[in-house]
Amino acid sequence: MPAPEIALTERFQSAFASAFGPEYADADPIIRPSQFADFQCNAAMGLAKRLGKKPRDIAAEILAAVELDDIAETPEIAGPGFLNIRLRTEWIAAQAAELTTDPRLGVPVPETVDTVVVDYSAPNVAKEMHVGHLRTTVVGDSIVRTQEKLGHTVVRQNHIGDWGTPFGMLIEHLLDVGEDSDEAKLLETDPNAFYQAANAKFSGADGSKHNEFADRARRRVPTLQSGDPETLEIWRHLVELSKQYFHRVYDMLDVTLTDDDLAGESSYNDQLEIVCKILEADGLARISDGALCVFPEGFIGRDEQPLPLIIRKTGGGYGYATTDLAAIRHRVDALGADRIAYVIGTAQELHLKMVFTAARDAGWLPEEVDVQHVKIGSVLGEDGKILRTRSGSSVRLMALLEEAVTTARTVIDEMRPDLPEAEREQIAHDIGIGGVKYADLSTSHDADYTFDLDQMLALTGNTAPYLQYAVARIRSISRKAETQGLVAADAPRVENDAERALALHLLDFGPTLTAVGAAYEPHRLCAYLFSLAQAFTSFYEASPILKESDEQVRAGRLALAQLAEKVLVEGLDALGVNAPQQM
Ligand code: ARG
C-alpha cells in the first residue's frame, strides 16, 4: 500500500534510469510536500550538477521520461527546475479505499525483522519512582509498542536497581521492623518513607557516635553478595514488595511491562567476576589506584588524563558499569539483539558511551548490532528547575498521577454529567493518564519540559484530550448514523478539497510510523496525529456527514471519518494512550 511519496519515488527513479542510465536508478528524487501543489520533485538541480547540464533542461528530460498518468496530473516545471505535482483525486480515493481493508493501515512490512531489546523504566527497589522514571517508562513503552506494530520482535528489559550497598541497610531495617509490620508495608505504598527511615538510622541522625545499625548494615552487604540463604530470603521479600509497588504504577499508567520483563541488576551478579577476568586477561582493564578500570579510547577527563570506567572498586565490589557490561553480553548472546535501545536520562550519556565503547572493544557488541541511547530530558517545575514538591523533596509519581485523574474527573463531570458514574471514572482515567503521557511523548525525548497539568488536560492544542475528543466525536457520529440506519460506504468519499486533504493525511500513517520506529522518536507520531485530527476537524466543518442530504455522499463521508478514527486510535495505541468511547 504505497503512500504518495513512496509511489512517486518509485516512478521518478525508473524515469531517472531510462533518461540518464541505470546508475541513476537509486538517485533520490527528493519528493517534498509543496505549497503550490501536493508534492514537488526537487531532484533536477542535483542531477544537473552530476550530468553537467542546466537544471531546467534536466527537469524537462525527467518530465518526458516519467510515467505518472495514473497517479498525478502532468507536473509543471517551476523556478530553477522544481517539478510541481498534483495527485489525481481518483488515485487518492483508490489508495484510501485500499487502506480501509488493510489491517496494517498502510504500515509497510519491514525488510528485515529485527530483535529489538529495549531497556526502559528501571526504577530502584525500595525507592519511590519519580518523574524521571515516568518519562523513561512512558517513552520506552511507546517505543516497544511501535516496534511491535511495525512487525519487529521486541524484548523488554526492566533493569531495576535491586542490588548493591544500600541493601545492607534496607535488609537490617526490614529485620528491625519485622517483615509483616506496617512499616514494611510502606514498601508497597510509599517506598521513600521506608528508605528514608533506613537511611536516617544508617547516617546516625540520632547523633550517636558509635552507630551499631550502620555496622550491621555494612556487614550485611558481603553476606548478601556471598549468597547467604537467610539474607537472600529477606532480600527477596524486599524486592517482592517493591515489585507490587512498580506494578501499581504500571497498571495506573497502562504500561505493558510485566514480571517477565524484569531483568534487574541482581540477575547479572554471577557474571560480574567473569566480565572483569576477561577484560583483564585481554589487556583491556588494569589496576589504577587500587580499582580495576577500563580506559576506553577517546574519553579524556578535565585533567587531560584518560577517563576510567571502574569495573571493580578498591574494596572488591562491583558497580553499575560492570552490570551494564554483563547486560550487553546477555542481550547480544542470549537474547539475540539486532538492536538495543537504552531509554535512560540524558545525565547517563557519558556512562553509556563508555560502556558501549568498552563492549565494542571487548568484542561483546559486534558492529552490526545497533545500540542507541534514547536520551530522556528532565521534567521541570514552573520555576524552570527540576520538578520538586514545595518542601523540596522529589515528587511522588503516584501522587502526580492521582492528581491528573482527579483534575480530569472535574473536567468530564462538567462536560458530561449525563454519563453514568462508572463511565465517567473510566474516561477520567483515560484523559488524565493519557494527558500526562502525551505531554511526555509530544516533546522531543531529549528536551526538558515543564509539568503543567492544565495544559496537559486542555481540550485544544497538541494534547491527548484534543485527539481523544476527535475520536469520541467520530464515534458519536457513528452511533447516531446507526440509529438513522446509515451504513458507511465500502470506500471513503474523496472528492472535495477537505476530503482530499484528510485522505492524503491518512495515507501518510504507514511511512510516518516507520520513520518514528527507525529513529525512536514518538514526538513525530504525536505531531502527525495532531495534524491528522486538525485535518479531520476541517473536513467535518466543510463536509457535514449526518446533515448532508445525499445518501451516497453521507455514506462515503462516514467511511472517511471511520477510517480517520481507525488511524487515530491505532496511532494513540502506539503511544499507549486510550481513546474513550465518548467524551
Ligand atoms: N536504575 C537506574 C536509575 O534509576 C536506571 C538504570 C538504567 N538502565 C541501565 N541499563 N543502566 O537511574
Residues whose N, C-alpha, C, O or C-beta is under 5 A from the ligand:
A	BS01	LIG	D119 A122 P123 N124 H159 G161 I344
